[in-house]
Amino acid sequence: MDKVTELKIKANQLRQDVIEMTAEAGSGHPGGSLSSADIVACLYFDVLRHDPKDPKWPDRDRFVLSKGHACPVLYSALARCGYFPVEELKTLRKIGSRLQGHPDNRKTPGVEICSGSLGQGISTAVGMALAGKMDKKNFRVYTLIGDGEIEEGEVWEAAMSASHYKLDNLCAILDYNGLQIDGPIKKVMSPEPIKEKWLAFGWYVIEVDGHNIPEILNAFSQAKEIKGKPSIIIAHTVKGKGVSFMENVVGFHGKAPTKEEAKKALKELREEVKQWKS
Amino acid sequence: MEKLIATRDAFGEVLVELGERYENLVVLTADLAESTRTYKFANRFPNRFFNIGIAEQNMMGIAAGLASCGKIVVASSFAIFASGRAWEQVRYSICHSYLNVKIVATHGGISVGEDGSSHQAAEDISLMRTIPGMRVLVPADAAETKKAVEVAVETEGPFYIRLGRPKVPLIFEDELPFQLGKGYKLTEGSDVTIFACGIMLSQALEAEKNLRKEGIRSQVINMSTIKPIDRQIIIEAAKTTGAIVTAEEHQVIGGLGSAVSEVLSENIPTPLERVGLRDRFGESGKPQKLFEKYGLTAGHIEEAVKKVLRRK
């Protein structure tokens, strides 16, 4: 099986986990988890240099889920990589669980730092990249940010500092699904023109279809080659991607599918994966 | 003439000493290298110093990221911005992640003076004290500042250290009994206990002298650690003197006075008077004039002592 097909199957698995986890929890953020599943699959199953047996390996690449509400997809990736048992995914958001409603490094193996209070993750990623530069380490730092999240001022403080310090070991990915809790980002508080903003802040910008695995992988390789400035991959995505009745539905930003809906969603996803497995 | 040194000057000096000792010590500021005295570290260790610009929230996030990669980070700004502007970054990125970041905030309180209320942090102790896991220190003079910063750098986890802008008397020239989490007695007295921190310690000592002339014996206790608060010394003071006064350059809501009264109420209810800002913003003016107007002089402590003694 070729790498692209393998990653498609992985992303499909992450999506199934997201549906099962959020349905089981009865809450959570499936929409933005599904939109970023292909990106997260590419990172955890191909791009990142990491060792699930040694989560604190000093030379590992770092991933910060700045849009921390999408943690179901992160937890699924971590579990499928072997950071903790897949069984544990069922405990999402339940009392006493290691899988909090937003990422928590003190609870979950493989999570680098607390994130999900929007805007904060990208600043911490800048700090990690700065540490890498200070210590002349080769690790890279990746951070996934939301398109609504870039309405936060801290994102732009972080963007300014990353290019000021020429952090070419930092790569942000923007999950550009166009929807935030209260509606379309362009209607709520337009951050457009997005590409021009990042260019103006001194970043190298790559635009991709965020559901096209070869394009995503190509963007990550391109970003690695860029010297003297940070990179951002603007990934055009569909909120709720992979489940027909969840796609582009703003209501699924922060609402879990019901048990019935989950069954339907899982059926669709299992159908989809068959074509690649055959 | 007593010796006057600003706590921020002591901070600038000790930072260089600690930089020599700890190779992984990194210092950040937000366009206040001169005012926070971190420029001294910057001159000595330019590769371990980052000026993040006027962006305190990002500074705290970067501090957290650096600390997660094994650095000991000192992040310095004015108290109002370090504790207020960046409060949630301090709470979540730093304290929730439990990272090795030491926030050293200069320009605490109204002794900032002429810049006025916008730059006078009188709520920072309260804001920082409420965050789980955060340790809050308010050293009284240059010697104690050096020790406090050193202890914070040596101790794992987040700290908030509040320093001041003006020159203040050197109290601890010969011996320094500072210990994290411990208050300590500077004068003996059985009538009343005065708990003070920061710039108010010298005011408390002056009040103690004046009161002694009137036959009132007070024990002055330096509470340079606001959190974790020294419960034992507070309970002991309540037992031995039966009357308590607190003095701080901060709102009476949420700071040292609150911390002391919490311990008293839960353990040994005792008459208490709090000296501090009484739910008011400061204003521009010379620090001494502001202290007089806002009730932060030795005289105000003496009044509070007499008031609490009447309630005894």
Boltz contact constraints between the chains, C-beta under 6 A:
constraints:
  - contact:
      token1: [A, 105]
      token2: [B, 97]
      max_distance: 6.0
  - contact:
      token1: [A, 106]
      token2: [B, 98]
      max_distance: 6.0
  - contact:
      token1: [A, 113]
      token2: [B, 68]
      max_distance: 6.0
  - contact:
      token1: [A, 113]
      token2: [B, 97]
      max_distance: 6.0
  - contact:
      token1: [A, 114]
      token2: [B, 92]
      max_distance: 6.0
  - contact:
      token1: [A, 114]
      token2: [B, 96]
      max_distance: 6.0
  - contact:
      token1: [A, 114]
      token2: [B, 97]
      max_distance: 6.0
  - contact:
      token1: [A, 117]
      token2: [B, 92]
      max_distance: 6.0
  - contact:
      token1: [A, 120]
      token2: [B, 61]
      max_distance: 6.0
  - contact:
      token1: [A, 120]
      token2: [B, 89]
      max_distance: 6.0
  - contact:
      token1: [A, 120]
      token2: [B, 92]
      max_distance: 6.0
  - contact:
      token1: [A, 120]
      token2: [B, 93]
      max_distance: 6.0
  - contact:
      token1: [A, 123]
      token2: [B, 58]
      max_distance: 6.0
  - contact:
      token1: [A, 123]
      token2: [B, 61]
      max_distance: 6.0
  - contact:
      token1: [A, 123]
      token2: [B, 62]
      max_distance: 6.0
  - contact:
      token1: [A, 124]
      token2: [B, 61]
      max_distance: 6.0
  - contact:
      token1: [A, 124]
      token2: [B, 64]
      max_distance: 6.0
  - contact:
      token1: [A, 124]
      token2: [B, 65]
      max_distance: 6.0
  - contact:
      token1: [A, 124]
      token2: [B, 93]
      max_distance: 6.0
  - contact:
      token1: [A, 126]
      token2: [B, 62]
      max_distance: 6.0
  - contact:
      token1: [A, 127]
      token2: [B, 62]
      max_distance: 6.0
  - contact:
      token1: [A, 127]
      token2: [B, 64]
      max_distance: 6.0
  - contact:
      token1: [A, 127]
      token2: [B, 65]
      max_distance: 6.0
  - contact:
      token1: [A, 127]
      token2: [B, 66]
      max_distance: 6.0
  - contact:
      token1: [A, 128]
      token2: [B, 65]
      max_distance: 6.0
  - contact:
      token1: [A, 128]
      token2: [B, 69]
      max_distance: 6.0
  - contact:
      token1: [A, 131]
      token2: [B, 66]
      max_distance: 6.0
  - contact:
      token1: [A, 131]
      token2: [B, 69]
      max_distance: 6.0
  - contact:
      token1: [A, 131]
      token2: [B, 71]
      max_distance: 6.0
  - contact:
      token1: [A, 154]
      token2: [B, 57]
      max_distance: 6.0
  - contact:
      token1: [A, 154]
      token2: [B, 58]
      max_distance: 6.0
  - contact:
      token1: [A, 157]
      token2: [B, 55]
      max_distance: 6.0
  - contact:
      token1: [A, 157]
      token2: [B, 58]
      max_distance: 6.0
  - contact:
      token1: [A, 158]
      token2: [B, 58]
      max_distance: 6.0
  - contact:
      token1: [A, 161]
      token2: [B, 58]
      max_distance: 6.0
